[in-house]
Amino acid sequence: AEEGGATGRTELRVIGTPPDCSRLRPGSAAQTGSTAASEKTTRASFEYVSISWVLSQALPLLAQSCEQLEALHLSHNDLRTPTELLAFGALPRLSVVEVAADDNPLVGHPHFRSLAIAALP
């Protein structure tokens, strides 16, 4: 995890191997920094990691262990359905959802902004 300066906040970054995130397996993502999320984690970033892995492996951990998580960044995850995005409503303090258009087809949905807002608790 990366330290967030004097505040002691941390960021969890999980980066897979481009370009084919659909073939990633749970153990194949490389996490930078420390090996575990903590209650101090305020931001999580998932890049080149399939959305199915994020939802099945990371989201339960984040919901249970990262009570202070406020921001989520998704990039190159193959995010396709509103249901996948709405699953992040399980994070009680989430107030920022950033989704890169790269390899996230849902961003092209005509009501994407409304869907992203609805994903916030």
N, C-alpha and C positions, 0 to 999 in steps of 0.2 A: 504494500500500500504506500501511496505517496503522502507525505505529511503536507498538511495544508497551512503551514506557517505557524504563527503564534497561537492560533485558535486550537491546535491539536486535532483538527478534523482530518480525516483521511479519505482517500479515493481508492476504490477497488477498480482495477482495470483488468479485463480479461480479453486477450487478443488471440484469435485463432490464426490459421494459416491461409492467406488468400491463394487463389481466387475462389475456390469452391467450398463455401461454408456448409453446403448441404451434406457433405460427407464427413464432417467433424463428429467425433465421438466424445463422450463426456470427459475422458481423460486427456484429450489431445489439445485442449486450449492452454495457452501459456499465460499464466497470471503474473503480472509484474509486481515487484515488491514482495511484501510478506505473503504468506500462504493462506491467510484466513481473513475473512471480513470480521469486523468487530462492531460493538455498539457505538463506536466513534465514527464509523463510516457514514459520510453524508452524501456521497456521490458514487454512482456505479456507472461504468462504461463498458459496453460489450461491442467489440469490433471483430468482424470476420468469424463470428460464432453463430451457428444456426439458432433461429428463434425457438425451435423445439427444445434445444439444449438449455437455452436461457430459461424457458418456462418450466421445464421438468427438473432441472438441476439447480439453477441459481436462484430462481424466484422463491422457492420454499426457504432456502437459506437466508436470503435477504429479509423476507417477512419475519423470520424467527429471530435472527441475530442482529439485524441492523435497524434498530428502532429509530435512529436519527436520520435515516436515508431520506434526502429531500430531492435529489436530482438523479435523473437517469438519462444516459446517452446510448443510442443504438445506431450502429453503422454496419452495413453489409451483413444483415442478418436474415434476409429473405422474409421479412415481415409482410404477410399477405392478407390477413383477415382482421376485421374489427375485433373479433373474439380474442385474438392474440394480443392486441393492444390493450383491450379492456382488462385483461388478467392482471395488469400492473396496479389496478385499484386495490390490490391486497396489501399495498405498501402504505400504511396510514399517514405518513408525513410527506409523501411525495407531492411536490409542488411544481417541479420542472421536468418536462419530458421533451428531450431533443431526439428527433429521428432524422437521420440523414437520408436523403432521397436515393443515394447510391445503394443498389441491390435491396431496397425495401419498397416493393411495388405498391404497398398500401398508401404510401405518401401521395400517389397520383389519384387516390379516391376523391371524388368531388366534395365530400364532407369530412375530409381528413382532420381539419382543425377542430371541428366539433367532436369527432371521435377522440382526439388526443385530450381535449378538455374533459370529456366524460371519463377518461381513464384516471383522472386525478380524484383522490378521495374527497 
